Amino acid sequence: MQEKATDYYKIIANNVKILRKNAKLSQEKFAESINCSREYISRLENNHEKISLALLLLISQVYGKKPEDLFK
């Protein structure tokens, strides 16, 4: 079960990075748009930080995505 959870965190991290790049935003501008630090976004994208449900929902809302899209 732990391996599957880790896989999802990697998928989400990659999808956040793709979403940010598709929006043509730097990590700093992306972080500002969701009220967190650039360092946090860097750690998240590099799979050194696990995203919270609240942040996942906020990113989905701000960028017009369904939360489940970040799991694919």
C-alpha positions as CSV (number, residue, x, y, z in Angstrom):
1,M,0.0,0.0,0.0
2,Q,2.8,2.4,0.8
3,E,4.4,1.9,-2.6
4,K,1.1,2.8,-4.3
5,A,0.8,6.0,-2.3
6,T,4.3,6.9,-3.1
7,D,3.5,6.4,-6.8
8,Y,0.6,8.7,-6.6
9,Y,2.7,11.4,-5.0
10,K,5.2,11.1,-7.9
11,I,2.4,11.4,-10.4
12,I,0.9,14.4,-8.7
13,A,4.3,16.1,-8.4
14,N,4.9,15.6,-12.1
15,N,1.4,16.8,-13.1
16,V,1.8,19.9,-10.9
17,K,5.1,20.7,-12.8
18,I,3.4,20.1,-16.2
19,L,0.5,22.3,-15.2
20,R,2.8,25.1,-14.1
21,K,4.9,24.9,-17.3
22,N,1.8,24.8,-19.5
23,A,0.7,28.0,-17.7
24,K,4.1,29.4,-18.6
25,L,4.8,30.3,-15.0
26,S,8.0,30.3,-13.0
27,Q,7.9,28.4,-9.7
28,E,7.8,31.8,-8.0
29,K,4.8,33.0,-9.9
30,F,3.0,29.7,-9.6
31,A,3.7,29.7,-5.8
32,E,2.3,33.3,-5.5
33,S,-0.9,32.2,-7.3
34,I,-1.6,29.6,-4.7
35,N,-0.1,31.4,-1.7
36,C,2.9,29.3,-0.9
37,S,6.6,29.6,-1.3
38,R,8.7,28.9,-4.3
39,E,10.9,26.6,-2.2
40,Y,7.8,24.5,-1.4
41,I,6.9,24.2,-5.1
42,S,10.5,23.1,-5.9
43,R,10.4,20.5,-3.2
44,L,6.9,19.3,-4.3
45,E,8.0,19.1,-8.0
46,N,11.1,17.2,-7.0
47,N,9.1,14.8,-4.9
48,H,10.7,15.9,-1.6
49,E,7.4,17.1,-0.3
50,K,4.0,15.5,-0.2
51,I,1.1,17.7,-1.3
52,S,-1.8,18.3,1.1
53,L,-5.3,17.7,0.1
54,A,-6.1,21.3,0.6
55,L,-3.4,22.5,-1.7
56,L,-4.3,19.9,-4.4
57,L,-7.9,21.2,-4.3
58,L,-6.7,24.8,-4.4
59,I,-4.5,24.2,-7.5
60,S,-7.3,22.4,-9.2
61,Q,-9.7,25.3,-8.5
62,V,-7.3,28.1,-9.5
63,Y,-6.2,26.3,-12.7
64,G,-9.6,24.9,-13.7
65,K,-8.7,21.3,-13.4
66,K,-10.6,18.4,-11.7
67,P,-8.7,17.1,-8.7
68,E,-8.6,13.7,-10.2
69,D,-6.8,15.0,-13.3
70,L,-3.7,15.5,-11.1
71,F,-3.7,11.7,-10.3
72,K,-3.5,10.6,-14.0
